[in-house]
């Protein structure tokens, strides 16, 4: 299978990638007696899309989430359906939005300040992103505003003189994760 993108929206043709991750964590807990009830999730680009959407569905499982340079975002807005908004979470996933749990998760939003390329985002021609911005930085700013409007504390960091490739945000994400560890 050459499909490298379907996980980003959490569900694809009946496959729930969030549940696959949770199943993997259950296996880790069983095999190595590890406490996997809460964890830190980080992702860059497509992985950031997954991490953000996992946060919206399973905040009680997360201590923190690092979202780095997503090409597409999902906002907390009942006016729009998934993946643009959260109006249909209960019917689509059997999960209700949990604002109290969301506010308890440490959130990092990061990108390179020069991650302004629009060609790849335009090529996706995704109407679900209309009005969110033309670049990853603009979309991340839209996401920050949305999360903060929903009383979720956000650490927002743009890495100077950095674009999208080579994951220039990795040191920022590593520092964020290290700050959450006991």
C-alpha positions, -999 to 999 in steps of 0.1 A, spaced: 0 0 0 14 34 -10 -11 55 9 9 78 31 -18 104 40 -50 87 52 -40 86 89 -39 124 90 -77 128 92 -79 100 119 -104 78 99 -102 64 64 -126 38 49 -134 24 84 -99 24 97 -95 45 128 -59 54 132 -65 69 167 -77 35 179 -47 18 163 -24 41 183 -44 34 215 -42 -3 208 -5 -1 204 -2 17 237 -23 -11 254 1 -36 240 31 -17 254 14 -14 288 7 -52 289 41 -64 276 63 -41 296 41 -31 325 44 5 314 19 32 324 5 44 291 -27 60 304 -13 95 296 15 103 272 30 131 251 24 131 214 44 151 188 42 154 151 55 174 122 36 183 90 12 153 84 21 139 118 11 173 133 -23 170 116 -28 136 133 -15 149 167 -39 178 166 -69 157 158 -59 131 183 -59 159 209 -94 169 200 -106 133 203 -86 120 233 -74 148 254 -77 128 286 -50 105 273 -25 133 267 -1 152 290 11 173 261 10 176 224 35 193 200 20 203 167 47 213 142 39 229 108 6 212 99 -6 217 63 -42 213 74 -58 221 107 -91 213 125 -106 241 147 -130 238 176 -161 251 159 -195 235 158 -204 253 126 -182 229 105 -179 192 102 -147 171 104 -119 177 94 -125 215 93 -144 216 126 -159 194 153 -197 196 147 -200 159 139 -176 144 165 -203 124 182 -219 110 151 -186 104 133 -165 90 161 -188 84 190 -169 110 211 -180 143 224 -157 173 226 -143 175 262 -133 212 269 -122 206 305 -98 178 294 -85 199 265 -76 227 288 -56 203 309 -32 194 281 0 213 274 0 224 238 30 235 217 23 250 182 55 256 162 68 261 127 97 277 109 90 314 104 99 310 67 75 281 62 55 303 39 55 282 8 20 280 -6 24 259 -37 21 225 -20 -9 237 0 -26 252 -31 -19 219 -49 -40 201 -23 -70 222 -33 -87 214 1 -118 235 6 -118 225 43 -89 250 48 -105 280 31 -101 311 53 -75 295 76 -45 311 58 -24 304 28 7 291 45 15 268 74 25 298 96 -9 315 89 -28 283 96 -9 278 128 -18 313 138 -54 306 131 -52 274 152 -36 293 181 -63 319 180 -90 292 180 -75 272 208 -69 303 230 -105 314 223 -115 280 237 -95 286 269 -66 263 259 -32 276 269 -8 274 240 30 278 237 35 293 202 71 293 188 83 303 153 118 291 146 138 320 130 150 317 94 136 282 90 114 266 64 95 233 63 120 206 54 145 190 77 122 197 106 138 228 121 113 227 149 127 195 163 148 212 190 118 232 201 97 201 203 124 183 223 126 211 248 88 212 252 87 174 258 116 175 282 98 202 302 68 178 306 88 148 318 90 141 356 
